[in-house]
Amino acid sequence: MPERNVVIIGGGLVGSLTACYFAKRGWQVDLYEKRPGKQFCLPTWLSIRSINLAISERGFSALRRLDPTLEKRVKALVIPMHGRMIHSLDGTQTSQAYDVFGKAINSVGRSTLIRVLLDEASQYKNVRMHFNHEFQQADFDAGRADSDLIVGADGAYSRVRQRLMAKVMLNYSQTYIEHGYCEFSMPPRNGDFAISPSHLHIWPRQSFMLIALPNQDKSFTVTLFDQLKTGQDAVEFFRANFPDALDLMGADKVASEYMVNPKGSLMYVKCTPYTYKNRAVVIGDAAHAMVPFYGQGMNCGFEDIEELDKIMLSVARDGMSDDQILRALDTYSSKRTKDASAIVDLALDNYVEMRAKVIDYAYLARKHLEGLLHRVFPKHIIPLYTMVSFTSIPYAAVIGRWQRQSLWLHRAVRTAFAAAAFAVGVASARVLGLRAPSLVEVARLFTKRS
């Protein structure tokens, strides 16, 4: 079997990891990135243009499958966040653990992680990197890109996906949400973190919010999800809604950073299929961009290439024919589109949870109950957040399991209330000398109300 060649468009997080995977499997890899050299991953390029990353089990699993030492290198660069820290308007802080067993998601700088992955890719002799090369178009059928396969890892506005749309009946949707974002920084205080580094900090204000994630230099990347106009607007907005954050960041800093830092929009993308014959495939944000509120965009992208690698190895280990590549890509697209669509929806739902539900008593009561049950029955009752962030259960299966679990919990709580009502009724009847209600009567009462 002759040597296979793959062209990867996009040298970001997903593209660089994809290069490593294909190189490990013996493919000749050409990685193309439109930005200039490795300096594109310096903090000056990325720190004010992208929300901080939170890597969790799915991301680590993909690194581990490629090389366990790579996972260890990345883990040495992260800051574990064991829960959310909720900031009330009066400055009160309340911790909400992510997991009853102490599991954590991990803050890591985008520029830091891209450098690690590009360095890893450069260790493979069969990887060639081409910077300052912007993808324009390709004839997938004629193979004019000098490759057997083109992988589009070129982000939410993917040009490779645009070319796919010209070749196949690709169902595609792109939806913007009402809020944009702007990033700020919270400097260290007295040489240390200004607030707890073991939490993802949230200032939930119902229809908008502020979040903060820790960095290795003991600063925080602070992100406002709302729309403002001027630096003074930002200062007054912070003073009214996030006064404790404003005290830690400084009014001058908030005003200047709001005026200078870019404003980002937030949108999500769904499409299907992800492939064209045996010639092209899109992965990561090019296939399923999502809003950042579950911290799963990068994790899902990393899981993409892990799943594609598993499928390709299951089809053929020693070289791949054109038919085998076609079968692998079709299998991947069929399987992955369902899971990606599920996490895109979950990420959107989690925006409401972060900005509003985290201070809702009903939400907190359910979270507490699920945590208790998960501790007692860890394999049978698993909170939604745990399934998404700390397992590799397919996203679509997560939703199905969560829905069944929610139905069971609802019935259990309703039964508990019915039992309590029956007990109160019996006790009251005895005290007052009245006839106690029967179980049938109590059950009928709750059935009608439900």
N, C-alpha and C positions, 0 to 999 in steps of 0.2 A: 504494500500500500504506500503510495507516494506521500510525502510530507504534506500535512494540511496547513493552510494559512488562514488566519483570522484577522480582520481589521476591526479595531474597537474605536468607536467615535466617542470621545469624552474621556478626559483624564482625571476626573474627580474621584470621589470615594468609591463609587460602584465600578466605574471604568477601570481604575487601577487594580482593584481586587479581581475583577474579571480577567485582566491581563495575567495576573499571577496564576489563576486557576487554569487557563488555557495553556500557559507555558508549562505548568507542572505536568499536564497531560501530553506534552510533546508537540503542541502546535507552534508554528512560527507566528509570532504576534507582532502586529504593528499597531501601536497606540497613538491616536491623534488627538491633540488638545489645541483649541484655538488660542488659548492664552500663552503668554511668552515665557517659556522655560519654567523651571521649578519655582521661580519667584512668584508665580501666581498663587502658590499655597502659603505665602508669607502672611502673617497676621494683618499687615497693612492692606492686603487685598481682600481678605475675607472677614475680618473680625466685625466690621460694621455692615456687612452685607448678608449675614446669615445668622439665624438663631442658633444658639449653642446646641450641641448634640448631646443626646442621652443614649448611650449604648447599653443594651441589656442582653438577655440570653440569646436571642436569635442572631444578633450581631456577633457575639462571642462564638457561637456555634459555627458560623461560617469561617471565622478566623481560625478556630481550632481544627476544623476539617482540613484547611489548607496546610497549617503548620502549627502545632501546639506552642512552639516557641514564639510565634507571632502573637498569639493570644496573650502570652505572658508579657511580651513587650508592651502591648497596648494597655493591659491591666495596670502596668506600672505607671501609666500616664494619666489615669482617670482619678476622679474624686467621687467616691461612693455617696449617693444620696439615699438615705434609708426611709425618707418620707417627705410629705409636704409640710411646710410651715405656713400656716394661714395667718395673715396679718389683718387684724381688724382695724377699723377706722380710728379707734382710740389708741392704737399702738399695741394692743394685746396680741401675743403670739401663741398659737395653738398647734402642736405637732400632731400629724396624722400619719401613722406608719403605713408604708406600702404593703407590708407583708407581716403576718403574725410570727413568722419564723426569722425575721430580720433580714430578708433579702433586699437588695438595693439596685436601683438603676445608677448609671455612672455618667457624670458630666465629663466631657472631653472636648477640647477645642477642635474645630473643623480643620484649621490649618495644620495643627499638630498631627492629626490622624492622616491627612492626605500625604504629608511628608513621609510618614512611616510606610504607607502603602506604596508610594512611588519608589521609595528606597528599596522596598521588598521586591517590586517588579524589576528594578534595575539589576538585581542579583541574578536574574535568569538570562543566560546567554542568548536565548531565542526570543527575547523581547527587544523591539526597537521603538524608541519614543520619538515622536515628532511634535514639537511645540510650534506655535505660530502657524498652525494648519487648521483652517476652518472648513468643515464639511459643507459642500455646496449641493452636489447631487451624485448619484451613482446609478448605473444601469445594472440592476440586480441580476438580470438574466444573462447579460453578456460578460459579467464578471470583470468590468473595467477597473474596479478598485483593486485588481490584482489579489484577489482573495477567494477562498472557498466559502467564507461566511462573513457577514458584516453584523456587528453587534452595536446597536444604538444605545449608548449610556450617556446621552447628551442632554439630559435634564427635561424639565417640564415642557419646554418649548422646542422639543426635539425635531431636528430637521430630518433625521432618519425616519421618524414616525410619519412625517409629512410625505416622504417618498413612499412609504408603505401604503398610505392612504390612496396614492395614485395607482397602486398595483393590485390591491385587494379590496373587497367590500368590508372595510374596517369601520365598525361602529365606534363613535368617538364623542365624548362630551367633555367640556371644560367649563367649570363653574367658579366664579369669584364669590367670596363671602364679603359681607359688608365692611368688615374691619381690616385695615391695613396694620402695619407694625413699624416701629422705629426702635432702634437699640441705643442703649446708654451704657455707662459703666459706673460701677460703685467701687471706689478705690479702697485699698486696705486702710485700716485704722490702727494706729500705733503699731504698725508692722505685722498686723494679724488680720484675719477676716473680720469685716465689720459686723457680720451676722453669721449664724451657724452654717458651716460649710457642708454639713451632712444632711442638708435638706434642699429640696427645690422650693423656693419661696414664692408664695402666691398672695397677691393682694386682690381678692375677688370682689367685684363691685357690680354683680348681677349682669349688666349688659356689656361690661368691658373688664379688663384686668391688667395687672402688671405681674411679671414673673422675673425671677433672678436665679441664675445658675452659677456655681462657683468655678473659678479658674485656678490653674496651678500657681499663678503669681499672687494669689490671695485676694484678687479682685473678684467682682461679680459682673457677669453680663446681664444687664437688665433690659427687658423687652416690654414695651408698652403696646397693647393691642387696642388701638382706637385711632381716630382721625383728628388731628389738630392742624393749626395753620402756621403759628409763629412760635418762636422761642418763649416769648412772654406768655402765650397761651399755655405752653407746656408747664411753665413754672406755676402758674395759677392753678392749672389742672392738678398738678402734683400736690400743691399745698391743700387743695380741697379734698383730694381723694387718697393721697399716699403721703401724708405729712411726715411719717417716720422715715420713709425712703428718701424724701427730699432732704431731711436733716443729714442723712448719711452720704448723700451724693453731692449736695451743695447746689444752690439755686443757679449760680453762674455756670456750673458744669452742665446742668440739665438744659439751660437755655442755649448754650453754645453747641452742645452735641445734637440737640434737636434741629438746629439750623444747618449744621454741617452734615450729619449722617443721613444716608439715603433712606427714603421711605419705601417700604416693601409692600406689595400686595399679596394676598393669600388666596389661593385657589386650589381646586382639586381636579384631577383628570382621571377619566375611565376610558378604556378602549379594549376592543377585542376584534380579531385575534392579535397576538403579539408577533406573528411571524409571517414571512412570505416564502413559500416553498421550503427549500433547504438552503436558502440564500441569505436570509436576514431575520433578526430578532431584536426586539427592544426590551430593555430591562430597567429597573429602578424607576426614577421619576419620569423617564421617557414613556413608560408603560402605565404608571399609576401614581402620579404626583398626589400628595395629600397635604392637608393642613397639619401643623406641627404639634397638635395638642395631645397626642398619645406618645410622642417621642419615638415613633416607629418608622419614619420615612427611610432613614439609613438602615435600620435593622431589617426592614422589609426588603430593601434593595440588596443587602448582603445575603439575605435568605434566598432571593431570586437566583443568584449565581450558584449558591450551594445546591438548590433544588435542580437547576439545570445540569450541574455536574453529576449529581446522582443519577439523573435520568439518562444522560449520555453514557455514563459507565454501565448502566444496566442494559443499554442497547448493544454496546460493543466496547471492549476494553483495549483491544489491539488494533488501532486504526479504525476509521469509520468510512463506510461507503456513502455515496450520496443518498441512497434510500434510507440508510440508518440515521443520517443526520436529519432527514425529513421526518422520520418517525419520532425521533427524539424531540424535535422542535414542536411538532404537532401535539405530542403528549404534554410537553411543558406548557404550551399555551392553553390547552384545555384545562389543565389542573390549576395553573397559577392565576388565571384571570378570575376565578371564583374567590380565591383567597385574597387577592389584591383588592377586589371590589369590597370584600367584607371589612378589611382594615381601613380603607378609605372612608367607609361609613362610620366605623367606630371612632376614627380620629375626629370626624366632624361632631359626633355626639359628645365626645369628651370635652369639647370647647365649652358646652353648656355646663358640664359637671365642674370644670375648673373655675369658671367665673361665677357660678351661682350655687350649685348643689353642695359644694364642700362646706357650706355654712347652713345647709338645710337639715333640720332635725330628723326628718323621716329618712333622708339619705344616710345620715350618721348612724341612726338606729339600725338600719339594715346592714351597713358596713360592719358595725360591731357584732351583730348577730352572725353574719357570714364568717367573720373572723373567728368567733368562738367555735362554730361548727367546723370550719376548716382545720382548726387546731385538733379537734377530736376526731374528725373524719377526713384526713388530708387528701385521700384519693377520691372521695365521693363528692365533697362540697369544696369547690375551688372558686374563689372570687374572680370576677371578670378581669380585673387588673392583673391578678396573678397569672391567669391563663395567657394573657396577651404578652406580658413583660418577662415572665420568669419560666415559661415553658416554650416548647416548639410545637404545641398543638396547632394544626393548621387553622388559620384565621376563620375560615368558613365554619369549621367544626367548633371553634370557640363560641361563635354566635349560636349555633344549634344547641350546644350544651348549656349555654347561659340561659337560653329561653326555657329549656326543660327544667333547669334548676330553679329558675324564677317561679315557674308554675308550681313546683313542689314546695318551695318556701312559702308562697302565697297560701297554698292549701294548708300547710302546717300551721301557719300563724292564725288562719281563720279557725282551724280546729281548736287551737289553744284558747282563743277567745271564747269559742262556744263552750269549751269545757269549764273555763273560768266563770262564764255567765251561769252555767248550770249549777256550779258549786255555790255561787252567790245566791241563786234562786232558792236552792234547797235550804241554805242556812237562814235566809230571810223568812221563808215559809215556816220553819220550825219556831223562830222567834215570835212571829205574828200569829201562829196557829192556823196558817193557810195551807191549801194543797200545794205541794211542790210541783213545779213544771216537769214534764217528762222530757227525756232526751229527744224524742221525736219532735216535740213542740219547740225546743230550743234550736234543733237543727233546721226546722222549717223556717224559723225566724231569720237565721243567718243566711239560709239559701235565698230567701226573698230579697234580702239586702244586697246580696252579691250580684 
